[in-house]
Amino acid sequence: MDFVAATFVDAPVSQDLTKTITATAALTTGQVLFAEIATVASAGGNEPEDDCHDEGCEDEECGGCAEVEEDEEDEKIELDEEDLEQVSQYVKDNFDALMEACDPLEALSMVDVRKNLFKCFHLIDADAAALAPFQSMDVIAGDAAACLEAAKALREAHAGVIPAALNDDQVAQLIGVLTKYSIPLEDIGGSGLFLYVSKLKHSCMPNASFNEVGDAIWVTATEPIAAGQEITVDFFNTHYMCVAERQEVLAQEGQVCACAVCTGAAADKTRAFKCKVAGCAGIVHPTKDVFACATCGNVWDDAAIGAVEMEETTLMTDFDVDNFAQLVKAIEDSLLHPYHHIFYHAMEAVTEVSGVEIDMTEDETLSLLYRMVDAINYVVPYPHSEKVSLYNSIAQSEIGNGNIPKANQAYTAAYDVCMNVFGDACKETIMFKGLKDNTPTTVEEMAAAYGYDIIDEEDEE
C-alpha cells in the first residue's frame, strides 16, 4: 500500500462476520473504508487472455501456439524468496514432486492455489487455530468432490505436507475456500486469500469498489452509503456482461446477485437495440422478457424480439472485420445499438495493445475510444476503473494529435473517476491530478510525466 488506510476492525463497518457487512456511519463517495493484507498470496495464477490464443487452434504456423509452447517449455515452477519464508521445510525439500502430484488434480490445477495451500498448512502447523475464521466459510457444492479427491491424493503422495491437525475433509474444505474466495492480484500475477474482503456481498451494481496493489486490497465507497446499508462490490467484473452471462458466471462461483438487473426489476442495458418507431432515436432494452424503448416506451412483439436475438446469435458466432470501415458499417447496419455488449467488446478487442489487429489509423482508434466512453457511461452509470483506462488512452492520443484542451478534458475525467473509485490518496489519483493540472503538450513531456523512456525507432532496429 502506498498510503495509510484503516484496518477492517477500525473501519466504520459492522464487525459480525456471520452477517452481511454494513456501514455503521454515513459514508461518502471516494471514502476509503479499510485495507487488508492477504492471509496468504502467491504468484502463478494468471493465464493468457482468451483472445490472445485459441486452445483449439490447429494452425501449424500460429505464433500464439509457438509462444505458448515456448513459455511452457522454458518456465519452471519454483518457489520465490517470499514463498520460501512461508512454507514448511517439507515443501522446500519436495516442491518439484509436490507440483507433479498436483498436476492431474482438477482442484489444484492452478499454481497459485497450490502455493497458497502449502502456506496455509504452514500457518496451521504454527497455530492450529490460525485459519479458524475460514473453516466456517461455505464452498462451491460442485467443487466438493474434486476438492476431496485432491485432499486424499495429496495425503497419499505426500502425507508429510499436511498438518497433523487436519483430516481429509478439512483439507478438502480448505482447498474449496481457496478455490472460491481467492482474489486475483494483478501486481503479483497470482491470487490471495482475504478474510474481510471475502465477507463483502457481491452485486453487479455495487456501492463500493475493491482495488489491489501487491498483496493488499483496499475498499472504497463509490457512492454515498447510509448507516445500516450493505457494502457491496463487484467481484467478477460483471459491469458489461449481459444477464445470461452474469448468471452463468455467478452460478460457477456459487454466488447469487440481488441487484435490480439480475432480479429483473431493471433493464439489462448491455443488450441495447435500435428503436423501430419512426423518428425515435431511443434504445430498446429487455427487462426480463419485455423489450421496451427507454425513450418512447414502445414494446416489441415476438417477431421483433426474434429478429434481434437471431442477429445477436449470428454476431456472437461470426463477427469478423478486417478494418475500421467494416466495423463501423457493421454497427450502423445492425439492429443492435452501438452500446450493445457485442459491439463494445469488439471495439475493446481492436483498441487494446494486445488485442485483435485490424487495419486502422490512430485517429480511427481514437474515434472508437470516444464511442466506448459514450457506451460505458450509459451502460455503467456508476464510477468504474475501466473508465480511467479509457480516458487515459484518449488523453494520450489527443496529446499525440496536438489537441491539448481535449487531452486535459480526458485527464480531468480520469481524475474525477479516480477520486470516486480509488480515493484521494491513491497514487493513480495523485498522478491524474498532476496530469490534469499540468497537461503535457508533447509526446516527450507525456512520456516524462509517466516515467517512460522514448525509444528511437532507428535505435530499436
C-alpha positions in Angstrom: 0.0 0.0 0.0 1.3 3.5 -0.9 -1.0 5.2 1.6 -2.3 4.6 5.1 -5.8 3.2 5.4 -7.8 1.8 8.4 -7.9 -1.9 9.1 -11.2 -3.7 9.0 -11.6 -3.7 12.8 -11.1 0.1 12.8 -13.4 0.8 9.8 -16.9 2.3 10.0 -18.5 -1.1 9.2 -20.2 -3.9 11.1 -17.9 -6.4 12.7 -20.0 -9.6 12.9 -18.6 -11.8 10.2 -21.5 -14.2 10.4 -23.8 -11.4 9.0 -23.7 -9.1 6.0 -21.2 -6.3 6.4 -23.0 -2.9 6.6 -22.0 0.7 7.2 -22.1 1.8 10.8 -22.0 5.5 9.8 -22.8 7.6 6.7 -20.1 7.1 4.1 -19.2 9.5 1.3 -18.2 8.8 -2.3 -14.5 8.2 -2.5 -14.1 7.4 1.1 -11.6 4.6 1.7 -13.3 2.2 4.2 -10.5 -0.2 5.0 -7.5 -2.1 3.7 -6.5 -5.7 4.2 -3.3 -7.7 3.5 -3.8 -11.2 2.2 -3.6 -14.0 4.7 -1.7 -15.9 2.0 -0.8 -14.7 -1.5 1.2 -16.3 -4.3 2.2 -15.8 -7.9 1.4 -18.2 -10.7 -2.3 -18.0 -11.3 -2.7 -15.6 -14.2 -3.5 -17.3 -17.5 -3.2 -15.9 -21.0 -6.2 -13.8 -22.1 -8.8 -15.7 -24.1 -8.3 -13.7 -27.2 -4.5 -14.0 -27.2 -4.5 -17.7 -28.1 -7.2 -20.2 -29.1 -6.7 -23.5 -27.3 -8.3 -25.3 -30.2 -6.1 -23.7 -32.8 -4.9 -26.1 -35.5 -2.8 -23.6 -37.4 0.7 -25.2 -37.5 2.2 -21.7 -38.2 0.3 -19.9 -35.4 2.6 -17.6 -33.5 0.3 -17.8 -30.5 0.8 -21.6 -30.3 4.5 -21.3 -30.6 4.7 -18.7 -27.9 2.6 -20.8 -25.5 4.6 -23.9 -26.2 7.9 -21.9 -25.7 6.6 -20.5 -22.4 5.6 -23.9 -21.2 9.0 -25.4 -22.0 11.1 -22.5 -20.6 9.1 -21.7 -17.5 9.9 -23.9 -14.5 7.7 -23.5 -11.5 9.7 -22.5 -8.5 9.4 -21.0 -5.0 10.5 -17.4 -4.9 12.2 -15.8 -1.9 8.9 -14.7 -0.3 7.4 -18.2 -0.8 10.4 -19.8 0.9 9.7 -17.8 4.1 6.1 -19.0 4.2 6.2 -22.8 3.6 7.4 -25.7 5.6 10.8 -27.4 5.2 9.0 -30.4 3.7 7.6 -28.2 0.9 11.1 -26.7 0.2 12.6 -30.2 0.0 9.9 -31.8 -2.1 8.5 -28.9 -4.1 9.0 -30.4 -7.6 7.5 -33.7 -6.5 4.5 -31.8 -5.0 4.0 -30.0 -8.2 4.0 -33.3 -10.1 1.5 -34.8 -7.7 -0.8 -31.8 -8.1 -0.7 -31.7 -11.9 -3.5 -34.2 -12.5 -5.7 -32.9 -9.7 -8.6 -30.7 -11.0 -9.0 -28.7 -7.8 -5.2 -28.0 -7.6 -4.7 -27.1 -11.3 -3.6 -23.5 -10.5 -0.1 -23.0 -9.3 -1.1 -20.1 -7.0 -3.8 -22.2 -5.3 -1.2 -24.9 -4.6 1.3 -22.4 -3.2 -1.4 -20.8 -1.1 -2.5 -24.2 0.2 1.1 -25.0 1.3 1.3 -21.6 3.0 -2.0 -22.3 4.8 -0.6 -25.6 6.0 2.5 -23.8 7.4 0.3 -21.4 9.3 -1.7 -24.2 10.8 1.5 -26.0 11.8 2.5 -23.0 13.8 -1.0 -22.4 15.2 -3.9 -24.9 14.8 -6.4 -22.1 15.1 -4.7 -19.7 12.7 -7.3 -20.3 9.9 -10.3 -20.9 12.1 -12.3 -18.0 10.6 -12.1 -19.6 7.2 -13.3 -23.0 8.4 -16.9 -21.9 8.6 -16.9 -20.4 5.1 -19.0 -22.3 2.5 -17.5 -23.7 -0.7 -19.0 -24.4 -4.1 -21.0 -27.6 -4.0 -20.0 -28.6 -7.5 -16.3 -28.5 -6.5 -16.7 -30.6 -3.3 -15.9 -34.0 -4.9 -12.8 -32.6 -6.7 -11.6 -31.0 -3.6 -11.9 -34.2 -1.5 -10.2 -36.2 -4.3 -7.3 -33.7 -4.3 -7.1 -33.9 -0.5 -6.9 -37.7 -0.5 -4.4 -37.8 -3.4 -2.2 -35.3 -1.7 -2.1 -37.2 1.6 -1.4 -40.4 -0.2 1.5 -39.0 -2.2 2.9 -36.5 0.4 1.4 -37.1 3.9 4.3 -35.0 5.3 3.0 -31.8 3.8 -0.4 -31.9 5.6 -0.6 -30.8 9.2 -1.5 -33.5 11.7 -4.4 -31.4 13.0 -6.2 -31.7 9.6 -8.2 -34.7 8.3 -9.1 -35.2 4.7 -12.5 -33.3 4.9 -10.8 -30.3 6.5 -8.1 -30.3 3.8 -10.8 -30.5 1.1 -12.7 -27.6 2.7 -9.5 -25.5 2.8 -8.9 -26.2 -0.9 -12.6 -25.3 -1.6 -12.2 -22.0 0.3 -9.1 -21.1 -1.7 -10.9 -22.0 -4.9 -14.0 -19.9 -4.2 -12.6 -16.9 -2.3 -9.1 -16.3 -3.7 -9.0 -12.9 -5.4 -6.8 -12.3 -8.4 -3.8 -10.0 -7.7 -2.5 -8.5 -11.0 0.6 -7.0 -9.4 2.0 -10.3 -8.4 0.5 -12.4 -11.2 -1.4 -14.7 -8.9 -4.0 -14.5 -6.2 -4.6 -14.0 -2.4 -7.0 -15.1 0.3 -8.6 -12.3 2.2 -10.9 -12.8 5.2 -12.7 -9.5 5.5 -12.9 -8.6 1.8 -14.4 -12.0 1.1 -17.2 -11.3 3.6 -18.5 -8.4 1.5 -21.5 -9.1 -0.6 -21.3 -9.3 -4.4 -23.5 -7.0 -6.5 -23.4 -6.3 -10.2 -24.5 -2.8 -9.3 -22.1 -2.2 -6.3 -21.8 0.8 -4.0 -18.1 0.2 -3.4 -15.0 -0.9 -5.2 -12.1 -3.1 -4.2 -8.7 -2.3 -5.6 -5.5 -4.2 -5.3 -1.8 -3.4 -5.0 0.8 -6.0 -4.3 -0.7 -8.5 -1.8 -3.1 -5.9 -0.4 -6.7 -4.7 -1.2 -8.5 -1.5 -0.2 -12.2 -0.9 -0.4 -13.7 2.5 -1.4 -17.3 3.7 -1.3 -18.2 4.7 -4.9 -21.5 6.4 -3.9 -23.0 7.7 -0.6 -23.8 4.8 1.7 -26.2 5.3 4.6 -25.6 3.8 8.0 -27.0 0.3 8.1 -26.7 -0.2 4.3 -24.9 -3.2 3.0 -21.4 -2.8 1.5 -21.4 -4.4 -2.0 -18.6 -4.9 -4.5 -18.4 -6.5 -8.0 -16.1 -9.5 -7.5 -16.5 -10.8 -11.1 -16.2 -7.8 -13.3 -19.8 -8.1 -14.5 -20.3 -4.4 -15.4 -20.6 -5.1 -19.1 -21.9 -8.7 -19.1 -25.4 -9.4 -20.2 -27.7 -11.0 -17.6 -27.4 -14.5 -19.1 -23.6 -14.4 -18.9 -23.7 -12.9 -15.4 -25.9 -15.8 -14.2 -23.6 -18.3 -15.7 -20.5 -16.8 -14.1 -22.3 -16.4 -10.7 -23.5 -20.0 -10.8 -20.0 -21.2 -11.4 -18.7 -19.1 -8.5 -21.5 -20.2 -6.2 -22.8 -16.7 -5.9 -26.3 -15.0 -6.1 -26.8 -11.4 -7.0 -29.8 -9.4 -5.8 -29.2 -6.3 -7.9 -32.1 -4.8 -9.8 -30.8 -6.1 -13.2 -30.2 -9.7 -12.1 -33.6 -9.9 -10.4 -35.4 -8.4 -13.4 -36.5 -5.2 -11.7 -34.4 -3.1 -14.1 -33.5 -3.3 -17.7 -30.4 -5.1 -19.0 -28.6 -2.1 -20.6 -25.8 -4.3 -22.0 -28.4 -5.6 -24.5 -29.2 -2.5 -26.5 -31.2 -2.3 -29.7 -32.3 0.5 -32.0 -35.9 1.6 -31.6 -38.0 0.8 -34.7 -40.5 3.6 -34.2 -40.2 6.3 -36.9 -38.5 9.4 -35.6 -37.4 7.8 -32.3 -33.7 7.6 -31.6 -34.3 5.7 -28.4 -32.7 2.5 -27.2 -34.6 -0.7 -26.5 -33.6 -3.0 -23.6 -35.1 -6.2 -22.2 -36.4 -6.2 -18.7 -36.9 -10.0 -18.2 -38.8 -10.9 -21.3 -40.2 -7.4 -22.1 -38.3 -5.4 -24.7 -39.3 -1.7 -24.4 -37.8 1.6 -25.7 -36.4 3.7 -22.9 -37.5 6.9 -24.8 -40.9 6.3 -26.4 -42.0 3.2 -24.4 -42.8 1.1 -27.4 -42.9 -2.6 -26.5 -41.8 -5.1 -29.1 -43.7 -8.1 -30.2 -42.3 -11.7 -30.5 -41.3 -11.1 -34.2 -39.2 -8.1 -33.4 -37.6 -9.8 -30.4 -36.9 -12.9 -32.5 -35.2 -10.8 -35.2 -32.7 -9.1 -32.8 -32.0 -12.3 -30.9 -31.2 -14.0 -34.2 -28.7 -11.3 -35.1 -27.2 -11.5 -31.6 -26.6 -15.2 -32.1 -25.1 -14.6 -35.5 -22.7 -11.9 -34.3 -21.6 -13.9 -31.3 -20.5 -16.8 -33.5 -19.5 -15.0 -36.7 -18.4 -11.3 -36.3 -15.2 -10.7 -38.3 -14.0 -7.4 -39.7 -10.7 -6.5 -41.3 -10.7 -2.7 -40.9 -12.3 0.3 -39.2 -14.7 1.0 -42.1 -16.1 -2.6 -41.9 -16.5 -2.4 -38.2 -18.4 1.0 -38.3 -20.6 -0.2 -41.2 -21.5 -3.4 -39.3 -22.5 -1.3 -36.3 -24.5 1.2 -38.4 -26.3 -1.5 -40.4 -27.2 -3.6 -37.4 -30.5 -3.9 -35.5 -28.3 -3.8 -32.4 -27.4 -0.4 -30.9 -23.8 0.7 -30.7 -23.9 0.3 -26.9 -24.7 -3.4 -27.2 -22.1 -5.6 -25.3 -21.2 -7.4 -28.5 -20.1 -4.1 -30.2 -18.5 -2.8 -27.0 -16.3 -5.9 -26.6 -15.5 -5.8 -30.3 -14.2 -2.2 -30.1 -12.4 -3.1 -26.9 -10.7 -6.0 -28.6 -9.3 -3.9 -31.5 -8.2 -1.0 -29.4 -6.2 -2.9 -26.8 -2.5 -3.1 -27.4 -2.5 -6.9 -27.1 -5.9 -7.3 -28.8 -7.1 -8.2 -32.3 -5.3 -6.4 -35.0 -7.3 -4.8 -37.8 -6.4 -2.1 -40.4 -6.9 1.1 -38.5 -5.3 4.5 -38.2 -4.6 6.2 -34.9 -7.4 8.7 -35.5 -9.8 5.8 -36.2 -8.7 4.1 -32.9 -9.3 7.4 -31.1 -12.8 7.6 -32.5 -13.6 4.1 -31.2 -12.3 5.1 -27.8 -14.8 8.0 -27.7 -17.5 5.6 -28.8 -16.6 3.3 -25.9 -16.7 6.1 -23.4 -20.2 7.1 -24.5 -21.2 3.4 -24.3 -19.8 2.7 -20.8 -21.1 5.9 -19.3 -24.6 4.9 -20.5 -24.5 1.2 -19.6 -22.4 1.6 -16.4 -23.6 4.9 -14.8 -21.5 4.5 -11.7 -17.8 5.1 -11.2 -15.6 2.2 -12.6 -11.9 1.8 -13.0 -12.3 0.8 -16.7 -13.3 4.4 -17.4 -10.0 5.6 -16.1 -8.2 3.5 -18.7 -10.3 4.7 -21.5 -9.9 8.4 -20.6 -6.2 7.9 -20.2 -5.9 6.3 -23.7 -7.9 9.2 -25.1 -5.7 11.8 -23.4 -2.5 10.2 -24.7 -3.9 10.1 -28.3 -5.0 13.7 -28.1 -1.6 14.8 -27.0 -0.1 12.9 -29.9 -2.5 14.9 -32.2 -1.6 18.1 -30.5 -5.1 18.7 -29.2 -4.1 19.6 -25.6 -7.5 21.0 -24.5 -9.2 17.7 -25.3 -6.3 15.8 -23.5 -6.9 18.0 -20.5 -10.7 17.2 -20.6 -9.9 13.5 -20.7 -7.3 13.7 -17.8 -9.9 15.7 -15.7 -12.5 13.0 -16.3 -10.0 10.3 -15.4 -9.1 12.1 -12.2 -12.8 12.5 -11.3 -13.3 8.8 -11.6 -10.2 8.0 -9.7 -11.4 10.1 -6.8 -14.6 8.1 -6.6 -13.1 4.6 -7.2 -9.6 4.8 -5.6 -9.9 7.7 -3.1 -7.8 10.8 -3.0 -4.6 9.3 -1.5 -4.0 6.6 -4.2 -1.0 7.1 -6.5 -3.2 6.9 -9.6 -5.4 9.7 -8.3 -2.4 11.8 -7.5 -0.9 11.1 -10.9 -4.0 12.1 -12.8 -4.3 15.3 -10.6 -0.9 16.2 -11.8 -1.8 15.4 -15.4 -5.0 17.5 -15.4 -3.3 20.4 -13.6 -0.2 20.3 -15.8 -1.2 18.5 -19.0 1.8 17.6 -21.2 1.9 19.4 -24.5 4.2 17.0 -26.4 4.8 13.3 -26.5 8.1 13.8 -24.9 6.6 15.6 -21.9 3.9 13.0 -21.7 6.5 10.2 -21.5 8.4 12.0 -18.8 5.2 12.5 -16.8 4.5 8.8 -16.9 8.2 7.9 -16.3 8.6 6.2 -19.7 11.6 6.2 -21.9 11.1 7.0 -25.5 12.9 4.5 -27.8 14.0 5.9 -31.1 12.9 3.7 -34.0 16.4 3.7 -35.5 17.9 2.7 -32.2 15.3 -0.1 -31.9 16.3 -1.5 -35.2 
